[in-house]
Amino acid sequence: MKRKGRKIKAKAARRRTTLKIQGFKPVMKSVDIEKIKEEFKNKPAKKD
């Protein structure tokens, strides 16, 4: 019975972690798009 209890708990823990991973949303960082565009304009284009 002890083994069965451990097995059930382990199964639940696995399920919990998979659900946590599925629900995880990475934190959106505020990015200034205009600033990045300006940086590209200022840099000369590389030619190979």
mmCIF file as gemmi writes it, N, C-alpha and C atoms, coordinates in Angstrom:
data_model
loop_
_atom_site.group_PDB
_atom_site.id
_atom_site.type_symbol
_atom_site.label_atom_id
_atom_site.label_alt_id
_atom_site.label_comp_id
_atom_site.label_asym_id
_atom_site.label_entity_id
_atom_site.label_seq_id
_atom_site.pdbx_PDB_ins_code
_atom_site.Cartn_x
_atom_site.Cartn_y
_atom_site.Cartn_z
_atom_site.occupancy
_atom_site.B_iso_or_equiv
_atom_site.pdbx_formal_charge
_atom_site.auth_seq_id
_atom_site.auth_asym_id
_atom_site.pdbx_PDB_model_num
ATOM 1 N N . MET Axp A 1 ? 0.827 -1.211 0 1 0 ? 1 A 1
ATOM 2 C CA . MET Axp A 1 ? 0 0 0 1 0 ? 1 A 1
ATOM 3 C C . MET Axp A 1 ? 0.863 1.264 0 1 0 ? 1 A 1
ATOM 4 N N . LYS Axp A 2 ? 2.013 1.195 0.689 1 0 ? 2 A 1
ATOM 5 C CA . LYS Axp A 2 ? 2.887 2.37 0.729 1 0 ? 2 A 1
ATOM 6 C C . LYS Axp A 2 ? 3.378 2.708 -0.675 1 0 ? 2 A 1
ATOM 7 N N . ARG Axp A 3 ? 3.726 1.632 -1.411 1 0 ? 3 A 1
ATOM 8 C CA . ARG Axp A 3 ? 4.256 1.826 -2.757 1 0 ? 3 A 1
ATOM 9 C C . ARG Axp A 3 ? 3.2 2.457 -3.666 1 0 ? 3 A 1
ATOM 10 N N . LYS Axp A 4 ? 1.956 2.003 -3.506 1 0 ? 4 A 1
ATOM 11 C CA . LYS Axp A 4 ? 0.862 2.532 -4.317 1 0 ? 4 A 1
ATOM 12 C C . LYS Axp A 4 ? 0.653 4.019 -4.017 1 0 ? 4 A 1
ATOM 13 N N . GLY Axp A 5 ? 0.737 4.363 -2.739 1 0 ? 5 A 1
ATOM 14 C CA . GLY Axp A 5 ? 0.579 5.764 -2.337 1 0 ? 5 A 1
ATOM 15 C C . GLY Axp A 5 ? 1.647 6.654 -2.946 1 0 ? 5 A 1
ATOM 16 N N . ARG Axp A 6 ? 2.894 6.163 -2.918 1 0 ? 6 A 1
ATOM 17 C CA . ARG Axp A 6 ? 4.015 6.916 -3.51 1 0 ? 6 A 1
ATOM 18 C C . ARG Axp A 6 ? 3.814 7.079 -5.012 1 0 ? 6 A 1
ATOM 19 N N . LYS Axp A 7 ? 3.334 5.997 -5.635 1 0 ? 7 A 1
ATOM 20 C CA . LYS Axp A 7 ? 3.116 5.987 -7.086 1 0 ? 7 A 1
ATOM 21 C C . LYS Axp A 7 ? 2.061 7.032 -7.472 1 0 ? 7 A 1
ATOM 22 N N . ILE Axp A 8 ? 0.976 7.067 -6.72 1 0 ? 8 A 1
ATOM 23 C CA . ILE Axp A 8 ? -0.108 8.014 -6.985 1 0 ? 8 A 1
ATOM 24 C C . ILE Axp A 8 ? 0.372 9.454 -6.787 1 0 ? 8 A 1
ATOM 25 N N . LYS Axp A 9 ? 1.122 9.679 -5.706 1 0 ? 9 A 1
ATOM 26 C CA . LYS Axp A 9 ? 1.644 11.026 -5.432 1 0 ? 9 A 1
ATOM 27 C C . LYS Axp A 9 ? 2.612 11.477 -6.516 1 0 ? 9 A 1
ATOM 28 N N . ALA Axp A 10 ? 3.459 10.564 -6.973 1 0 ? 10 A 1
ATOM 29 C CA . ALA Axp A 10 ? 4.431 10.882 -8.024 1 0 ? 10 A 1
ATOM 30 C C . ALA Axp A 10 ? 3.714 11.224 -9.327 1 0 ? 10 A 1
ATOM 31 N N . LYS Axp A 11 ? 2.671 10.464 -9.62 1 0 ? 11 A 1
ATOM 32 C CA . LYS Axp A 11 ? 1.883 10.692 -10.833 1 0 ? 11 A 1
ATOM 33 C C . LYS Axp A 11 ? 1.232 12.077 -10.779 1 0 ? 11 A 1
ATOM 34 N N . ALA Axp A 12 ? 0.677 12.422 -9.624 1 0 ? 12 A 1
ATOM 35 C CA . ALA Axp A 12 ? 0.031 13.723 -9.439 1 0 ? 12 A 1
ATOM 36 C C . ALA Axp A 12 ? 1.053 14.853 -9.564 1 0 ? 12 A 1
ATOM 37 N N . ALA Axp A 13 ? 2.239 14.641 -9 1 0 ? 13 A 1
ATOM 38 C CA . ALA Axp A 13 ? 3.291 15.66 -9.059 1 0 ? 13 A 1
ATOM 39 C C . ALA Axp A 13 ? 3.724 15.899 -10.5 1 0 ? 13 A 1
ATOM 40 N N . ARG Axp A 14 ? 3.868 14.814 -11.252 1 0 ? 14 A 1
ATOM 41 C CA . ARG Axp A 14 ? 4.237 14.937 -12.675 1 0 ? 14 A 1
ATOM 42 C C . ARG Axp A 14 ? 3.183 15.725 -13.431 1 0 ? 14 A 1
ATOM 43 N N . ARG Axp A 15 ? 1.918 15.396 -13.168 1 0 ? 15 A 1
ATOM 44 C CA . ARG Axp A 15 ? 0.798 16.066 -13.837 1 0 ? 15 A 1
ATOM 45 C C . ARG Axp A 15 ? 0.794 17.552 -13.49 1 0 ? 15 A 1
ATOM 46 N N . ARG Axp A 16 ? 1.009 17.858 -12.213 1 0 ? 16 A 1
ATOM 47 C CA . ARG Axp A 16 ? 1.035 19.238 -11.744 1 0 ? 16 A 1
ATOM 48 C C . ARG Axp A 16 ? 2.129 20.042 -12.449 1 0 ? 16 A 1
ATOM 49 N N . THR Axp A 17 ? 3.324 19.446 -12.521 1 0 ? 17 A 1
ATOM 50 C CA . THR Axp A 17 ? 4.446 20.16 -13.144 1 0 ? 17 A 1
ATOM 51 C C . THR Axp A 17 ? 4.202 20.384 -14.632 1 0 ? 17 A 1
ATOM 52 N N . THR Axp A 18 ? 3.638 19.378 -15.32 1 0 ? 18 A 1
ATOM 53 C CA . THR Axp A 18 ? 3.371 19.55 -16.752 1 0 ? 18 A 1
ATOM 54 C C . THR Axp A 18 ? 2.34 20.647 -16.974 1 0 ? 18 A 1
ATOM 55 N N . LEU Axp A 19 ? 1.335 20.707 -16.117 1 0 ? 19 A 1
ATOM 56 C CA . LEU Axp A 19 ? 0.319 21.757 -16.239 1 0 ? 19 A 1
ATOM 57 C C . LEU Axp A 19 ? 0.915 23.131 -15.962 1 0 ? 19 A 1
ATOM 58 N N . LYS Axp A 20 ? 1.828 23.21 -14.992 1 0 ? 20 A 1
ATOM 59 C CA . LYS Axp A 20 ? 2.495 24.478 -14.689 1 0 ? 20 A 1
ATOM 60 C C . LYS Axp A 20 ? 3.294 24.954 -15.891 1 0 ? 20 A 1
ATOM 61 N N . ILE Axp A 21 ? 4.009 24.013 -16.522 1 0 ? 21 A 1
ATOM 62 C CA . ILE Axp A 21 ? 4.835 24.348 -17.682 1 0 ? 21 A 1
ATOM 63 C C . ILE Axp A 21 ? 3.954 24.819 -18.84 1 0 ? 21 A 1
ATOM 64 N N . GLN Axp A 22 ? 2.838 24.144 -19.051 1 0 ? 22 A 1
ATOM 65 C CA . GLN Axp A 22 ? 1.924 24.511 -20.139 1 0 ? 22 A 1
ATOM 66 C C . GLN Axp A 22 ? 1.329 25.898 -19.918 1 0 ? 22 A 1
ATOM 67 N N . GLY Axp A 23 ? 1.051 26.235 -18.665 1 0 ? 23 A 1
ATOM 68 C CA . GLY Axp A 23 ? 0.418 27.513 -18.346 1 0 ? 23 A 1
ATOM 69 C C . GLY Axp A 23 ? 1.385 28.666 -18.217 1 0 ? 23 A 1
ATOM 70 N N . PHE Axp A 24 ? 2.688 28.38 -18.271 1 0 ? 24 A 1
ATOM 71 C CA . PHE Axp A 24 ? 3.688 29.423 -18.061 1 0 ? 24 A 1
ATOM 72 C C . PHE Axp A 24 ? 3.75 30.378 -19.234 1 0 ? 24 A 1
ATOM 73 N N . LYS Axp A 25 ? 3.685 31.667 -18.932 1 0 ? 25 A 1
ATOM 74 C CA . LYS Axp A 25 ? 3.846 32.696 -19.952 1 0 ? 25 A 1
ATOM 75 C C . LYS Axp A 25 ? 5.078 33.507 -19.606 1 0 ? 25 A 1
ATOM 76 N N . PRO Axp A 26 ? 6.011 33.631 -20.538 1 0 ? 26 A 1
ATOM 77 C CA . PRO Axp A 26 ? 7.196 34.434 -20.244 1 0 ? 26 A 1
ATOM 78 C C . PRO Axp A 26 ? 6.827 35.901 -20.062 1 0 ? 26 A 1
ATOM 79 N N . VAL Axp A 27 ? 7.582 36.596 -19.243 1 0 ? 27 A 1
ATOM 80 C CA . VAL Axp A 27 ? 7.309 37.996 -18.944 1 0 ? 27 A 1
ATOM 81 C C . VAL Axp A 27 ? 7.671 38.833 -20.166 1 0 ? 27 A 1
ATOM 82 N N . MET Axp A 28 ? 6.721 39.637 -20.614 1 0 ? 28 A 1
ATOM 83 C CA . MET Axp A 28 ? 6.966 40.508 -21.766 1 0 ? 28 A 1
ATOM 84 C C . MET Axp A 28 ? 7.787 41.702 -21.313 1 0 ? 28 A 1
ATOM 85 N N . LYS Axp A 29 ? 8.905 41.901 -21.982 1 0 ? 29 A 1
ATOM 86 C CA . LYS Axp A 29 ? 9.738 43.049 -21.669 1 0 ? 29 A 1
ATOM 87 C C . LYS Axp A 29 ? 9.3 44.197 -22.566 1 0 ? 29 A 1
ATOM 88 N N . SER Axp A 30 ? 9.249 45.392 -22 1 0 ? 30 A 1
ATOM 89 C CA . SER Axp A 30 ? 8.86 46.54 -22.811 1 0 ? 30 A 1
ATOM 90 C C . SER Axp A 30 ? 10.023 46.91 -23.724 1 0 ? 30 A 1
ATOM 91 N N . VAL Axp A 31 ? 9.782 46.815 -25.024 1 0 ? 31 A 1
ATOM 92 C CA . VAL Axp A 31 ? 10.815 47.078 -26.019 1 0 ? 31 A 1
ATOM 93 C C . VAL Axp A 31 ? 10.408 48.305 -26.82 1 0 ? 31 A 1
ATOM 94 N N . ASP Axp A 32 ? 11.346 49.238 -26.921 1 0 ? 32 A 1
ATOM 95 C CA . ASP Axp A 32 ? 11.098 50.448 -27.691 1 0 ? 32 A 1
ATOM 96 C C . ASP Axp A 32 ? 11.514 50.19 -29.135 1 0 ? 32 A 1
ATOM 97 N N . ILE Axp A 33 ? 10.539 49.937 -30 1 0 ? 33 A 1
ATOM 98 C CA . ILE Axp A 33 ? 10.797 49.573 -31.388 1 0 ? 33 A 1
ATOM 99 C C . ILE Axp A 33 ? 11.444 50.728 -32.152 1 0 ? 33 A 1
ATOM 100 N N . GLU Axp A 34 ? 10.961 51.931 -31.9 1 0 ? 34 A 1
ATOM 101 C CA . GLU Axp A 34 ? 11.495 53.108 -32.604 1 0 ? 34 A 1
ATOM 102 C C . GLU Axp A 34 ? 12.98 53.294 -32.306 1 0 ? 34 A 1
ATOM 103 N N . LYS Axp A 35 ? 13.369 53.069 -31.073 1 0 ? 35 A 1
ATOM 104 C CA . LYS Axp A 35 ? 14.77 53.213 -30.671 1 0 ? 35 A 1
ATOM 105 C C . LYS Axp A 35 ? 15.649 52.213 -31.426 1 0 ? 35 A 1
ATOM 106 N N . ILE Axp A 36 ? 15.168 50.99 -31.558 1 0 ? 36 A 1
ATOM 107 C CA . ILE Axp A 36 ? 15.911 49.947 -32.271 1 0 ? 36 A 1
ATOM 108 C C . ILE Axp A 36 ? 16.052 50.317 -33.745 1 0 ? 36 A 1
ATOM 109 N N . LYS Axp A 37 ? 14.979 50.845 -34.336 1 0 ? 37 A 1
ATOM 110 C CA . LYS Axp A 37 ? 15.022 51.261 -35.742 1 0 ? 37 A 1
ATOM 111 C C . LYS Axp A 37 ? 16.07 52.347 -35.947 1 0 ? 37 A 1
ATOM 112 N N . GLU Axp A 38 ? 16.137 53.282 -35.002 1 0 ? 38 A 1
ATOM 113 C CA . GLU Axp A 38 ? 17.129 54.36 -35.082 1 0 ? 38 A 1
ATOM 114 C C . GLU Axp A 38 ? 18.548 53.799 -35.031 1 0 ? 38 A 1
ATOM 115 N N . GLU Axp A 39 ? 18.766 52.808 -34.173 1 0 ? 39 A 1
ATOM 116 C CA . GLU Axp A 39 ? 20.092 52.183 -34.063 1 0 ? 39 A 1
ATOM 117 C C . GLU Axp A 39 ? 20.509 51.564 -35.39 1 0 ? 39 A 1
ATOM 118 N N . PHE Axp A 40 ? 19.572 50.924 -36.081 1 0 ? 40 A 1
ATOM 119 C CA . PHE Axp A 40 ? 19.887 50.312 -37.374 1 0 ? 40 A 1
ATOM 120 C C . PHE Axp A 40 ? 20.185 51.366 -38.433 1 0 ? 40 A 1
ATOM 121 N N . LYS Axp A 41 ? 19.481 52.481 -38.38 1 0 ? 41 A 1
ATOM 122 C CA . LYS Axp A 41 ? 19.717 53.559 -39.347 1 0 ? 41 A 1
ATOM 123 C C . LYS Axp A 41 ? 21.106 54.158 -39.147 1 0 ? 41 A 1
ATOM 124 N N . ASN Axp A 42 ? 21.522 54.286 -37.899 1 0 ? 42 A 1
ATOM 125 C CA . ASN Axp A 42 ? 22.807 54.908 -37.591 1 0 ? 42 A 1
ATOM 126 C C . ASN Axp A 42 ? 23.995 54.035 -37.977 1 0 ? 42 A 1
ATOM 127 N N . LYS Axp A 43 ? 23.831 52.714 -37.909 1 0 ? 43 A 1
ATOM 128 C CA . LYS Axp A 43 ? 24.937 51.807 -38.233 1 0 ? 43 A 1
ATOM 129 C C . LYS Axp A 43 ? 25.054 51.651 -39.748 1 0 ? 43 A 1
ATOM 130 N N . PRO Axp A 44 ? 26.267 51.701 -40.292 1 0 ? 44 A 1
ATOM 131 C CA . PRO Axp A 44 ? 26.424 51.472 -41.732 1 0 ? 44 A 1
ATOM 132 C C . PRO Axp A 44 ? 26.199 49.997 -42.06 1 0 ? 44 A 1
ATOM 133 N N . ALA Axp A 45 ? 25.616 49.727 -43.213 1 0 ? 45 A 1
ATOM 134 C CA . ALA Axp A 45 ? 25.314 48.352 -43.605 1 0 ? 45 A 1
ATOM 135 C C . ALA Axp A 45 ? 26.589 47.616 -43.986 1 0 ? 45 A 1
ATOM 136 N N . LYS Axp A 46 ? 26.706 46.373 -43.517 1 0 ? 46 A 1
ATOM 137 C CA . LYS Axp A 46 ? 27.882 45.555 -43.834 1 0 ? 46 A 1
ATOM 138 C C . LYS Axp A 46 ? 27.725 44.981 -45.239 1 0 ? 46 A 1
ATOM 139 N N . LYS Axp A 47 ? 28.808 44.969 -45.98 1 0 ? 47 A 1
ATOM 140 C CA . LYS Axp A 47 ? 28.79 44.351 -47.312 1 0 ? 47 A 1
ATOM 141 C C . LYS Axp A 47 ? 29.905 43.326 -47.39 1 0 ? 47 A 1
ATOM 142 N N . ASP Axp A 48 ? 29.523 42.089 -47.725 1 0 ? 48 A 1
ATOM 143 C CA . ASP Axp A 48 ? 30.522 41.012 -47.821 1 0 ? 48 A 1
ATOM 144 C C . ASP Axp A 48 ? 30.917 40.772 -49.259 1 0 ? 48 A 1
